[in-house]
Amino acid sequence: MKRALNDPVYALPLCGRARVLYQGKEVRLSRKGLALLYYLALEGPTSRARLADLLYGHGSALQNLRVELHRLSQAFGREVFPKGQDPLSLPSWLKLEASGHGEALEGLEEVGSLWEWVQEVRARHEHAPGLPWRQELLRELAALRPPFLLVLRGRIGAGQRALAQELARILGLAFHQSLRPEGLVYLESPYPQVPVREILRSKAFLVLSLDPGEDPRFFLELRAHYPPERMRVLELAPLSWLEAREGLLAGYTFQQAAGAYFLAGGQPEWIPEWLACATSPQRPLAQLRLKARWLSEPARVALERLSVVSGLIPEQVLDALGALPYLEELERKGWLVYQGGYRFAREAERRLFYSTLSPGRRHELHERAATALALAGRGQVEAWHRKVLGESYESLLDPHLREALLSGGRVWAKRGLGRELALLTQGSEGVFPLGQGFGLALLEPGEKAHLDFSSLEEEAVLELLGEAYAPEDSWGLLLSVRGAWGEGHLRLEESFAHRLLLPPGPLHLRFSGVGVAECTLRAYRPRSDEGTFRSGKAPVDVWVLAAKKAEEVPEQGEKKGKNQGRGEGNVHP
């Protein structure tokens, strides 16, 4: 039924007391008549037999339904449903509006057999006042109009369903999780077995959730036939640290927020779970195991074994853990990716799999991996497994990592801080402005971030103040400071304050490892004389990066044990 341009529109407010409004005034209807209209608005065309059973549930139900349809026509002063129409469908001049205050469908709970349906609708449309994430994306999608096909690619926890619900609210459309001719229809695997031509005729806003890995036939058929101007495919990446900090993590301390963000892999559905249970949240683990059931049993077991390896998995370990025959299946179904070698597609997923291994099983797998790496001469990778096993590992580390972790060979001197010097950034990647400083988040092993500065014209003390989070079972968040003189390495831990004496020349900061950090960077002209200066700061210990390892500096601070804090006294990296 097409509606004439000047045809009046009657509104069915979703929230609050169930009623029909015309130009702000209520049309008096029976509760069963209201229930019938709301059911058609939310569920689409429905057979007379089904409606009669829901509303009346007795032998005379169809007769009672015919009486109710007649009463509706009298109340509106026009024919609502054409004679003989079956299934019944809502006329175009009646429109559901996602408006009002209070619970959805108030007053319809006791009508016929609709109690469970009303509760389901309420759960379906229960919204916070807007999602605290992906706001820019939602504003962009709000310009779209049905009929449309929106495909949301994302990993577990990306929040496809919640995003679709919020989009339905913004667009004023009913939210459905099964095929309907109108409203917003959200579909996820397993997809309905219907001919594509039926979907192409739909007037609904169709949102398709797509898992990683091989594209299903249902999506491929839609993509082959759907008009390009009515279709869009989006990749739902993890939230950025800034977006999560301003939304889901607002009000939490840095360590709480950074821990939940990192362990959830930035996935918006998982962040609240890690906030509520910082040890082992069960919902993400259950979701992960449910998805893993689509793997063959040997491939799933191989995936669990491989969870003892973070980052690239050496071929020797793939062989030692019996995973080589299942790599094709694990890659095809999106659990592993190949980036110069195989690795887990997401570190957060690897960690969840690792948490399911018993202590004895972990020990056995780490031992097998360490032995295979030792035979292959891969000492740097072997070191981590030896550390987990409680064995000596320091000699296996490369010099840079050993310097960052063990503070070996550092040279110190006392310096006062003079006037502040300008620090001009020339380029950056993976580091973003954050208030007066910078922020960064490395969620995946192998990721790197950097900050490049204009060349220093004179000697300077670089001061780094901030906070860092890194999981205990990792090498942590590492910083390399590079200049014309060479390179120095340190680990950023918890609340940190590092002061480094830099000679004139270029300055590059490189961040690696895994973790989250926020920091401020300032440069000062060094003062070699002792005493109190106009800045009020006493001389502090400064790491002399340009000094040779064998050089001895008379004014030498304590070397170990005081690398935390923000005080104005002696601070060590």
C-alpha positions as CSV (number, residue, x, y, z in Angstrom):
1,M,0.0,0.0,0.0
2,K,1.4,3.3,-1.0
3,R,0.7,6.4,1.0
4,A,-0.4,9.6,-0.7
5,L,1.8,12.6,-0.1
6,N,-1.0,14.4,1.9
7,D,-2.0,11.3,3.8
8,P,-1.9,11.9,7.6
9,V,0.6,9.8,9.6
10,Y,-0.3,8.1,12.9
11,A,2.5,7.4,15.3
12,L,3.1,4.4,17.5
13,P,5.7,5.6,20.2
14,L,7.9,2.6,21.1
15,C,8.7,3.8,24.7
16,G,6.2,4.6,27.4
17,R,2.5,3.8,27.5
18,A,1.4,2.0,24.3
19,R,-0.8,4.4,22.3
20,V,-1.5,5.8,18.9
21,L,-0.9,9.6,18.3
22,Y,-2.2,11.8,15.5
23,Q,-0.8,15.4,15.6
24,G,0.0,15.0,19.2
25,K,-3.5,13.8,20.2
26,E,-4.2,10.2,21.3
27,V,-6.6,8.0,19.3
28,R,-8.6,5.8,21.7
29,L,-8.1,2.1,21.0
30,S,-8.5,-1.1,22.9
31,R,-5.4,-2.7,24.3
32,K,-5.8,-5.7,22.0
33,G,-6.1,-3.4,19.0
34,L,-2.9,-1.6,20.2
35,A,-1.1,-4.9,20.7
36,L,-2.1,-6.0,17.2
37,L,-0.7,-2.7,15.6
38,Y,2.5,-2.8,17.6
39,Y,3.1,-6.5,16.8
40,L,2.8,-5.8,13.1
41,A,5.0,-2.7,13.4
42,L,7.8,-4.6,15.1
43,E,7.6,-8.1,13.6
44,G,6.3,-7.4,10.1
45,P,3.4,-9.1,8.2
46,T,1.8,-11.8,10.3
47,S,-0.9,-14.4,9.5
48,R,-4.3,-14.0,11.0
49,A,-4.1,-17.4,12.7
50,R,-0.9,-16.4,14.5
51,L,-2.3,-13.0,15.7
52,A,-5.5,-14.7,16.8
53,D,-3.6,-17.2,18.8
54,L,-1.4,-14.6,20.5
55,L,-4.2,-12.2,21.3
56,Y,-7.0,-14.7,22.3
57,G,-5.8,-18.3,22.3
58,H,-9.1,-20.0,22.3
59,G,-11.5,-21.6,19.7
60,S,-13.2,-18.4,18.8
61,A,-10.0,-16.5,18.4
62,L,-10.3,-15.8,14.6
63,Q,-13.9,-14.5,15.1
64,N,-12.7,-12.2,17.9
65,L,-9.9,-11.0,15.6
66,R,-12.3,-10.1,12.9
67,V,-14.3,-8.1,15.4
68,E,-11.2,-6.3,16.6
69,L,-10.2,-5.4,13.0
70,H,-13.7,-3.9,12.5
71,R,-13.2,-1.8,15.7
72,L,-9.9,-0.5,14.5
73,S,-11.5,0.7,11.2
74,Q,-14.2,2.5,13.2
75,A,-11.7,4.2,15.5
76,F,-9.6,5.5,12.6
77,G,-12.6,6.3,10.4
78,R,-11.1,4.4,7.5
79,E,-10.2,0.8,6.4
80,V,-7.1,-0.3,8.2
81,F,-6.7,-3.8,6.6
82,P,-8.2,-4.7,3.3
83,K,-10.8,-7.4,3.4
84,G,-9.3,-10.9,2.9
85,Q,-5.7,-9.6,3.5
86,D,-3.7,-12.5,5.0
87,P,-1.0,-12.1,6.3
88,L,-1.9,-8.7,7.8
89,S,0.6,-5.9,7.3
90,L,0.7,-2.5,8.9
91,P,-0.6,0.3,6.6
92,S,1.9,2.9,5.4
93,W,0.2,5.7,7.3
94,L,0.9,4.0,10.7
95,K,4.5,4.4,11.7
96,L,6.5,3.1,14.7
97,E,8.6,5.9,16.3
98,A,11.6,5.1,18.6
99,S,10.5,7.9,20.9
100,G,8.9,8.5,24.3
101,H,10.1,7.8,27.9
102,G,10.0,4.7,30.0
103,E,9.9,1.0,29.2
104,A,8.9,-0.1,25.7
105,L,5.3,-1.2,25.2
106,E,4.0,-0.3,28.6
107,G,0.6,-1.7,29.3
108,L,0.8,-4.6,26.8
109,E,2.4,-7.2,29.1
110,E,-0.9,-8.7,30.2
111,V,-2.5,-8.8,26.7
112,G,-3.2,-12.3,25.6
113,S,0.0,-14.4,25.4
114,L,2.3,-11.4,24.7
115,W,4.2,-11.3,28.0
116,E,7.3,-13.1,26.7
117,W,7.2,-11.1,23.4
118,V,7.0,-7.8,25.3
119,Q,10.0,-8.8,27.5
120,E,12.0,-9.7,24.4
121,V,11.2,-6.4,22.7
122,R,12.3,-4.5,25.8
123,A,15.6,-6.4,25.9
124,R,16.0,-5.8,22.2
125,H,15.5,-2.1,22.5
126,E,17.2,-1.5,25.8
127,H,19.7,1.2,25.2
128,A,22.1,3.4,27.1
129,P,21.9,7.0,26.1
130,G,24.0,6.4,23.0
131,L,27.1,4.2,22.7
132,P,30.2,5.7,24.3
133,W,32.2,4.5,21.3
134,R,32.4,4.8,17.5
135,Q,30.5,8.0,17.6
136,E,32.0,9.4,14.4
137,L,31.1,6.3,12.5
138,L,27.5,6.4,13.8
139,R,27.2,10.1,12.7
140,E,28.3,9.1,9.3
141,L,26.0,6.1,9.0
142,A,23.0,8.2,10.2
143,A,22.8,9.7,6.7
144,L,22.0,6.3,5.2
145,R,18.4,5.4,4.4
146,P,16.7,2.0,3.8
147,P,16.7,-0.1,1.7
148,F,20.4,-0.5,2.3
149,L,22.9,-3.3,3.0
150,L,25.6,-2.5,5.6
151,V,28.2,-5.2,6.2
152,L,30.2,-5.0,9.4
153,R,33.4,-7.0,9.4
154,G,34.8,-7.5,12.8
155,R,36.4,-10.0,15.2
156,I,34.8,-11.2,18.4
157,G,34.0,-8.4,20.7
158,A,33.9,-5.7,18.0
159,G,30.4,-4.8,19.0
160,Q,28.5,-5.3,15.7
161,R,25.2,-6.1,17.3
162,A,25.3,-3.1,19.7
163,L,26.3,-0.8,16.9
164,A,23.4,-2.0,14.8
165,Q,21.0,-1.5,17.7
166,E,22.2,2.1,18.2
167,L,22.0,2.8,14.5
168,A,18.4,1.6,14.6
169,R,17.6,4.0,17.4
170,I,19.2,6.9,15.6
171,L,17.3,6.1,12.4
172,G,14.1,5.6,14.2
173,L,13.7,2.0,12.9
174,A,12.5,-1.1,14.6
175,F,15.4,-3.5,15.4
176,H,15.0,-7.2,14.3
177,Q,17.2,-10.2,14.4
178,S,15.3,-12.1,11.7
179,L,14.3,-11.2,8.2
180,R,11.5,-8.6,8.1
181,P,10.3,-6.4,5.2
182,E,10.9,-3.2,7.1
183,G,12.9,-1.8,10.0
184,L,16.6,-2.6,10.7
185,V,17.4,-6.3,10.3
186,Y,20.5,-7.6,11.9
187,L,21.8,-10.9,10.7
188,E,24.8,-12.9,11.9
189,S,26.1,-16.5,11.3
190,P,24.3,-18.9,10.7
191,Y,22.5,-16.9,8.0
192,P,19.0,-17.6,6.9
193,Q,18.5,-19.9,3.9
194,V,16.4,-17.7,1.7
195,P,16.7,-16.9,-2.0
196,V,18.7,-13.7,-2.7
197,R,15.9,-12.3,-4.8
198,E,13.7,-12.1,-1.7
199,I,16.3,-10.0,0.1
200,L,16.8,-7.7,-2.9
201,R,13.1,-6.8,-2.8
202,S,13.3,-5.9,1.0
203,K,12.6,-2.4,2.1
204,A,14.6,-3.0,5.3
205,F,18.0,-1.6,6.4
206,L,19.9,-4.9,6.4
207,V,23.0,-5.1,8.6
208,L,25.2,-8.2,8.1
209,S,27.8,-9.2,10.7
210,L,30.8,-10.9,9.0
211,D,33.3,-13.0,11.0
212,P,37.0,-13.0,10.0
213,G,38.3,-15.6,7.6
214,E,36.6,-17.0,4.5
215,D,33.6,-15.1,3.2
216,P,30.4,-17.1,3.5
217,R,28.3,-17.9,0.4
218,F,25.4,-15.8,1.8
219,F,27.5,-12.7,1.7
220,L,29.1,-13.5,-1.7
221,E,25.7,-13.9,-3.3
222,L,24.5,-10.6,-1.8
223,R,27.6,-8.8,-3.0
224,A,27.2,-10.2,-6.5
225,H,23.6,-9.0,-6.9
226,Y,23.1,-6.0,-4.5
227,P,23.2,-2.6,-6.2
228,P,26.5,-0.9,-5.3
229,E,24.9,2.4,-4.4
230,R,22.8,0.6,-1.8
231,M,25.7,-1.3,-0.1
232,R,28.7,-0.6,2.1
233,V,31.3,-2.8,3.7
234,L,33.0,-1.6,6.9
235,E,35.9,-3.1,8.8
236,L,35.4,-2.6,12.6
237,A,38.9,-2.2,13.9
238,P,39.6,-2.1,17.7
239,L,38.9,1.2,19.4
240,S,41.8,3.6,19.6
241,W,43.2,4.3,23.1
242,L,42.0,7.9,22.9
243,E,38.4,6.8,21.9
244,A,38.3,4.2,24.7
245,R,39.8,6.6,27.3
246,E,37.1,9.2,26.5
247,G,34.3,6.7,26.4
248,L,34.2,3.3,28.1
249,L,37.2,4.0,30.3
250,A,36.4,7.5,31.4
251,G,36.7,7.9,35.2
252,Y,39.2,5.0,35.7
253,T,42.8,5.4,36.8
254,F,45.4,5.0,34.1
255,Q,46.5,1.5,35.2
256,Q,42.9,0.2,35.4
257,A,42.0,1.7,32.1
258,A,45.2,0.7,30.3
259,G,45.0,-2.9,31.7
260,A,41.4,-3.4,30.6
261,Y,42.1,-1.8,27.2
262,F,45.2,-3.9,26.4
263,L,43.8,-7.2,27.7
264,A,40.6,-6.7,25.7
265,G,42.6,-5.9,22.6
266,G,40.7,-2.6,22.3
267,Q,37.4,-4.5,21.5
268,P,34.5,-2.5,22.9
269,E,32.4,-5.5,24.1
270,W,35.4,-6.9,26.0
271,I,36.6,-3.8,27.8
272,P,33.8,-3.8,30.4
273,E,34.3,-7.5,31.0
274,W,38.0,-6.9,31.8
275,L,37.1,-4.0,34.0
276,A,34.7,-6.2,36.0
277,C,37.1,-9.2,36.2
278,A,40.8,-8.3,35.7
279,T,41.9,-12.0,36.0
280,S,39.9,-14.1,33.6
281,P,36.5,-12.8,32.4
282,Q,34.3,-15.7,31.3
283,R,32.1,-14.1,28.7
284,P,34.9,-13.3,26.2
285,L,36.4,-16.8,26.8
286,A,33.0,-18.4,26.1
287,Q,32.6,-16.4,22.9
288,L,36.0,-17.4,21.7
289,R,35.5,-21.1,22.5
290,L,32.1,-21.0,20.7
291,K,33.7,-19.6,17.6
292,A,36.5,-22.2,17.8
293,R,34.0,-25.0,17.6
294,W,33.8,-24.4,13.9
295,L,37.4,-25.7,13.6
296,S,38.2,-29.3,13.3
297,E,39.2,-30.9,16.6
298,P,42.9,-31.3,15.7
299,A,43.1,-27.7,14.4
300,R,41.5,-26.4,17.6
301,V,44.0,-28.3,19.8
302,A,46.9,-27.1,17.7
303,L,45.7,-23.5,18.1
304,E,45.6,-23.9,21.9
305,R,49.1,-25.3,21.9
306,L,50.4,-22.4,19.8
307,S,49.1,-19.9,22.4
308,V,52.3,-20.3,24.3
309,V,54.0,-18.2,21.6
310,S,53.5,-14.4,21.4
311,G,54.2,-12.7,18.1
312,L,55.7,-14.6,15.1
313,I,55.8,-18.3,15.6
314,P,59.1,-19.8,14.4
315,E,58.7,-22.8,12.0
316,Q,60.7,-24.9,14.5
317,V,58.0,-24.3,17.1
318,L,55.1,-25.0,14.6
319,D,56.7,-28.3,14.0
320,A,57.5,-29.1,17.6
321,L,53.9,-28.4,18.7
322,G,52.4,-30.4,15.8
323,A,50.7,-27.5,14.1
324,L,52.1,-27.7,10.6
325,P,49.2,-29.9,9.1
326,Y,46.6,-27.4,10.3
327,L,48.0,-24.0,9.3
328,E,45.9,-23.8,6.1
329,E,42.7,-24.3,8.1
330,L,43.7,-21.9,10.9
331,E,44.6,-19.2,8.4
332,R,41.5,-19.7,6.2
333,K,39.2,-19.4,9.1
334,G,40.9,-16.3,10.4
335,W,42.6,-17.5,13.6
336,L,46.2,-17.1,12.3
337,V,47.6,-14.6,9.8
338,Y,50.8,-14.8,7.8
339,Q,53.1,-11.7,8.1
340,G,56.6,-13.0,7.3
341,G,55.6,-15.9,9.4
342,Y,52.5,-17.2,11.1
343,R,51.1,-15.5,14.2
344,F,47.8,-15.1,16.0
345,A,45.5,-12.7,14.3
346,R,44.9,-11.0,17.7
347,E,47.1,-11.1,20.8
348,A,44.1,-10.7,23.1
349,E,42.6,-13.9,21.6
350,R,46.0,-15.7,22.1
351,R,46.0,-14.7,25.7
352,L,42.5,-16.1,26.3
353,F,43.5,-19.4,24.8
354,Y,46.6,-19.5,26.9
355,S,44.6,-18.9,30.1
356,T,42.7,-22.2,29.4
357,L,45.9,-24.3,29.6
358,S,46.7,-26.0,32.9
359,P,50.0,-25.1,34.5
360,G,51.5,-28.6,33.7
361,R,50.4,-28.3,30.1
362,R,51.9,-24.8,29.8
363,H,55.2,-26.1,31.2
364,E,55.4,-29.0,28.8
365,L,54.6,-26.8,25.8
366,H,57.1,-24.1,26.8
367,E,59.8,-26.8,27.3
368,R,59.1,-28.3,23.8
369,A,59.3,-24.8,22.2
370,A,62.5,-23.9,24.1
371,T,64.2,-27.1,23.1
372,A,63.3,-26.7,19.4
373,L,64.6,-23.1,19.4
374,A,67.8,-24.0,21.2
375,L,68.5,-26.6,18.5
376,A,67.9,-24.0,15.8
377,G,70.1,-21.4,17.5
378,R,67.2,-19.0,18.0
379,G,68.4,-17.7,21.4
380,Q,66.5,-14.4,21.5
381,V,63.1,-16.2,21.0
382,E,64.2,-19.1,23.3
383,A,64.9,-16.6,26.1
384,W,61.2,-15.9,26.8
385,H,60.3,-19.6,27.2
386,R,63.3,-20.1,29.5
387,K,62.1,-17.2,31.6
388,V,58.6,-18.7,31.9
389,L,60.2,-22.0,32.9
390,G,62.1,-20.3,35.7
391,E,65.5,-21.0,34.1
392,S,68.4,-18.7,33.3
393,Y,67.8,-16.6,30.2
394,E,69.8,-13.4,30.5
395,S,72.7,-14.6,28.3
396,L,70.3,-15.3,25.5
397,L,69.1,-11.7,25.2
398,D,70.4,-9.4,22.5
399,P,72.4,-6.4,23.9
400,H,69.7,-3.9,23.3
401,L,67.0,-5.9,25.1
402,R,69.4,-6.7,27.9
403,E,70.2,-3.0,28.3
404,A,66.5,-2.1,28.5
405,L,65.6,-4.8,31.0
406,L,68.8,-5.0,33.2
407,S,70.1,-1.4,33.0
408,G,73.5,-2.7,32.2
409,G,76.4,-0.4,31.2
410,R,74.6,2.9,31.9
411,V,76.6,6.0,32.8
412,W,75.3,8.6,35.1
413,A,76.1,12.2,36.0
414,K,74.6,15.0,38.2
415,R,73.0,17.8,36.3
416,G,70.8,20.7,37.2
417,L,67.9,21.7,34.8
418,G,68.2,25.2,33.3
419,R,65.7,27.0,31.1
420,E,63.3,24.9,28.9
421,L,64.2,24.4,25.2
422,A,61.8,24.0,22.3
423,L,61.1,20.5,21.1
424,L,59.7,20.5,17.5
425,T,58.3,17.2,16.2
426,Q,59.0,16.4,12.5
427,G,57.0,13.3,12.2
428,S,55.3,10.5,14.1
429,E,53.5,7.2,13.6
430,G,51.5,5.3,16.2
431,V,51.9,8.3,18.6
432,F,49.1,10.8,19.0
433,P,48.8,14.2,20.9
434,L,47.1,13.9,24.3
435,G,46.6,17.1,26.2
436,Q,50.1,18.4,27.0
437,G,51.8,15.2,25.9
438,F,51.5,12.1,23.9
439,G,49.8,8.7,24.1
440,L,50.5,5.4,22.4
441,A,49.1,1.8,22.5
442,L,50.9,-1.2,21.1
443,L,48.4,-4.1,21.2
444,E,50.2,-6.6,19.0
445,P,53.7,-7.9,19.2
446,G,55.8,-6.5,16.4
447,E,54.0,-3.2,16.3
448,K,56.1,-0.1,16.6
449,A,55.6,3.6,17.1
450,H,58.0,6.5,16.7
451,L,58.5,10.3,17.3
452,D,61.0,12.2,15.3
453,F,62.2,15.7,16.4
454,S,64.1,18.5,14.7
455,S,67.8,18.4,15.3
456,L,68.9,19.7,18.7
457,E,71.2,22.8,18.3
458,E,72.8,22.4,21.7
459,E,73.2,19.8,24.5
460,A,70.0,19.1,26.3
461,V,68.4,17.1,29.1
462,L,65.3,15.2,27.8
463,E,62.8,14.6,30.5
464,L,60.1,11.9,30.1
465,L,57.4,11.9,32.7
466,G,54.4,9.6,32.4
467,E,52.7,6.3,33.1
468,A,53.0,3.0,31.3
469,Y,51.2,-0.3,31.4
470,A,52.6,-3.6,30.1
471,P,51.4,-7.1,31.0
472,E,53.6,-9.0,33.4
473,D,54.1,-11.9,31.1
474,S,55.9,-9.8,28.4
475,W,59.2,-8.0,27.9
476,G,57.2,-4.8,28.4
477,L,57.0,-1.5,26.6
478,L,60.5,-0.5,25.3
479,L,61.9,2.8,24.3
480,S,64.9,3.4,22.0
481,V,66.4,6.8,21.9
482,R,68.6,7.4,18.9
483,G,70.9,10.2,17.8
484,A,74.1,10.9,16.0
485,W,76.0,9.5,19.0
486,G,74.3,6.1,18.8
487,E,71.3,4.5,20.6
488,G,70.1,3.9,24.2
489,H,67.4,1.6,25.4
490,L,65.1,1.5,28.4
491,R,61.8,0.0,29.6
492,L,58.8,2.2,30.5
493,E,57.2,0.9,33.7
494,E,54.2,2.2,35.8
495,S,54.8,5.8,36.9
496,F,58.1,6.8,35.4
497,A,60.5,9.7,35.2
498,H,63.5,9.5,33.0
499,R,66.1,12.2,32.3
500,L,68.6,11.7,29.5
501,L,71.6,13.9,28.6
502,L,71.6,14.3,24.8
503,P,74.4,15.9,22.6
504,P,73.4,18.2,19.7
505,G,72.0,16.6,16.6
506,P,69.0,14.5,15.5
507,L,66.7,12.9,18.0
508,H,64.4,9.9,17.3
509,L,62.3,8.0,19.8
510,R,61.2,4.4,18.9
511,F,58.6,2.5,20.9
512,S,58.3,-1.3,20.7
513,G,57.1,-4.3,22.7
514,V,53.5,-4.3,24.0
515,G,51.7,-1.9,26.3
516,V,50.0,1.5,26.7
517,A,51.7,4.7,27.7
518,E,51.0,8.4,28.2
519,C,53.9,10.8,28.7
520,T,55.1,14.4,28.5
521,L,58.4,15.3,26.8
522,R,60.4,18.4,27.7
523,A,64.0,19.5,27.0
524,Y,66.1,21.6,29.3
525,R,69.5,23.3,29.0
526,P,71.7,21.3,31.5
527,R,73.4,23.1,34.4
528,S,76.6,21.4,35.7
529,D,77.0,23.4,38.9
530,E,75.3,22.1,42.0
531,G,72.9,24.0,44.2
532,T,69.4,25.4,43.8
533,F,68.4,27.2,40.6
534,R,65.6,29.6,39.7
535,S,63.5,26.6,38.7
536,G,63.6,25.4,42.3
537,K,65.0,22.0,41.2
538,A,68.0,20.4,42.8
539,P,70.6,18.6,40.7
540,V,69.3,15.2,39.5
541,D,70.9,12.1,38.1
542,V,70.9,12.0,34.3
543,W,71.7,9.1,32.0
544,V,74.5,10.2,29.8
545,L,73.6,8.6,26.5
546,A,76.7,9.8,24.6
547,A,79.1,8.4,27.1
548,K,81.1,5.3,26.2
549,K,80.4,2.1,28.2
550,A,83.8,2.1,29.8
551,E,83.8,5.8,30.7
552,E,83.6,6.6,34.4
553,V,81.8,9.7,35.6
554,P,82.8,11.0,39.1
555,E,79.4,12.3,39.9
556,Q,77.7,9.0,39.7
557,G,74.2,8.3,41.1
558,E,72.9,5.1,42.5
559,K,72.5,2.6,39.7
560,K,69.6,0.4,40.7
561,G,66.4,0.3,42.6
562,K,65.1,3.8,42.2
563,N,63.6,3.9,38.7
564,Q,60.1,4.8,39.8
565,G,58.4,8.1,40.9
566,R,58.0,11.7,39.8
567,G,59.9,13.4,42.6
568,E,62.3,16.2,42.1
569,G,65.2,14.3,43.7
570,N,67.3,11.6,42.1
571,V,65.4,9.6,39.5
572,H,66.8,6.7,37.5
573,P,65.4,5.0,34.3
